[in-house]
Amino acid sequence: MKTAIVTDSTAYLTLEERNSYNVHMIPLSVNIEGTFYDEEIDITASEFYDRVRGAAEFPKTTQPSVGKFVELYETLGKDYDEIVTIHLSSGISGTFQGAVQAGAMVESVNVHAFDSEVAAYLQGFYVKEAAKLASKGASGEQIMTHLNDLKDTMDDYIIVDDLQHLQRGGRLSAAAALIGGLLQVKPILTFQNKVIVPFEKIRTRKKALRRVEEQLASAVEKHGALQATVIHANCEEEAREWMKSLETAYPTVDFTLSYFGPVIGTHLGEGAMAMGWIKK
């Protein structure tokens, strides 16, 4: 049994990781003042933040066309028996639904679509787990079962500097954004039922980071060994320092430093930071 693994660019796996795990990627794109860029291909994360900092026009993001999925699936169908295609939460993007539609249109290969219900490197955790199983000859159904079992151990927390990005992008209600701005808080957000919702409102960034660490400590107590990621929106130095302190405090947790690229960065804004984990 040969099973191909597909994901989209918002998993933010590096090129080296995609090559190492034999993962196929379809990019989402970002529209900056009328010019479209495929993220992870045409524009890097740092280039994106430099381009949009202080820009008058808010960037827009675009999901891949169904035709792009069909083209990739048909190509993979020549060499693979099945495809497991893993995408960012269907609650914040139509990408997953596009993958489902494309899978139904392709007759040469069986396509299993997995809604990660999260985004960024948390989605990447699922992709890597799927790729490991595929390399051992696992079927699409076996991989899907494993990924669904892992969902019970997944958790994530996002700290943003400015809720206006989420509100303007339609990912958070105007009321929630207004409240956050008036109180000058550093809100902690999380994915719940596939959408981004407020978790807690904290007065300072330092306290917000500490609160997220408390959630990690609870997860370690519950699950033991974890895979975790610290994700940043163009604030790598701060994220790296936080991760170093966490590595010392939690030796049973394997940490990976990652980033929010153009598409997710459009909605979170520069300076956002997150941490999430899954059972090892």
C-alpha positions, -999 to +999 in steps of 0.1 A: +000+000+000+014+034-011-002+064+005+007+100-004+005+128+021-007+162+011-010+194+031-013+231+024+012+259+031-003+269+064+013+239+081+045+259+077+067+228+074+101+238+061+112+227+026+137+203+043+109+188+064+086+184+034+114+167+014+124+145+044+089+133+051+079+131+014+050+156+019+033+173-011+022+209-005-004+231-021+000+268-013-025+294-002-019+329-014-018+364-001-029+395-020-007+426-011-020+457-028-032+438-058-003+414-063-008+378-054+019+357-038+019+320-031+032+317+004+063+295+010+070+299-028+068+335-039+073+353-006+089+344+028+074+352+061+099+380+069+095+395+035+057+396+041+059+414+074+083+439+059+060+446+030+028+450+050+041+469+080+023+503+079+006+495+046-026+514+039-044+484+025-051+453+046-038+421+029-062+395+017-058+357+017-070+333-009-074+295-007-063+272-035-087+265-063-103+231-065-086+226-099-051+228-082-061+200-059-075+179-087-043+184-107-021+173-078-043+143-069-044+130-104-006+133-107-001+115-074-027+088-085-002+076-111+022+064-083+001+060-052-029+039-041-043+065-017-039+100-006-043+115+029-048+153+025-045+174+057-056+210+060-061+240+082-094+242+102-125+243+081-138+269+105-115+296+093-109+286+056-126+268+028-094+250+019-105+217+035-138+218+017-119+224-016-098+193-009-130+173-002-146+184-035-115+177-055-112+142-039-147+134-051-138+144-086-107+122-090-114+086-099-078+073-102-070+074-065-088+072-031-086+105-013-090+108+025-094+145+037-085+154+073-097+186+090-069+194+114-093+219+132-062+240+139-035+257+117+003+264+115+028+239+129+000+222+150-014+211+116+022+202+108+023+177+137-006+158+121+012+159+087+044+145+101+025+117+120+007+108+088+040+107+068+057+085+094+028+059+091+027+062+053+064+054+051+057+022+070+030+011+045-001+022+065-034+026+046-053+059+044-079+045+068-053+035+093-037+070+091-070+087+095-078+067+126-045+076+142-049+113+134-084+113+149-071+096+181-044+123+184-070+151+184-079+143+220-044+153+230-040+185+209-042+219+225-032+254+215-030+289+227-024+321+208-013+355+222-019+385+199-009+421+201-038+435+182-073+419+177-080+442+148-063+418+124-086+390+133-117+412+133-109+428+099-102+394+084-135+380+097-120+355+121-132+372+153-163+391+161-162+429+161-174+430+197-145+408+209-120+430+191-135+462+205-134+449+241-098+438+237-088+472+223-105+492+250-091+472+279-055+472+264-054+435+272-032+407+257-059+382+249-052+345+248-071+328+220-076+291+212-092+269+186-126+256+197-150+237+175-128+246+145-129+284+151-107+309+170-123+320+203-111+340+233-096+318+261-087+345+286-080+382+288-046+389+304-033+424+312+003+419+301+022+398+276+044+384+303+015+372+323-001+358+292+030+337+284+030+325+320-007+315+317+000+295+286+029+278+303+005+268+331-016+250+305+014+232+292+023+220+327-012+206+331-009+188+298+025+173+308+009+161+340-020+145+321-002+130+290+035+128+300+057+131+270+046+157+244+056+172+211+052+210+214+058+240+192+064+277+199+052+298+169+060+334+163+049+362+139+082+378+131+094+379+168+119+350+166+143+362+193+115+364+219+101+331+209+135+314+210+142+327+245+108+315+257+114+281+241+148+277+258+133+284+292+105+258+285+130+232+274+148+235+307+116+233+327+099+205+308+125+178+298+098+153+287+086+177+260+102+179+225+100+216+213+101+229+178+104+266+169+081+276+140+065+307+125+033+322+113+037+328+075+019+353+054-016+338+054-020+331+091+001+362+098-024+383+079-050+374+105-029+374+137-007+404+130+030+409+136+042+401+171+017+372+177+030+342+195+016+308+202+023+274+218+006+241+212+012+204+217+002+169+210+010+136+227+043+121+217 
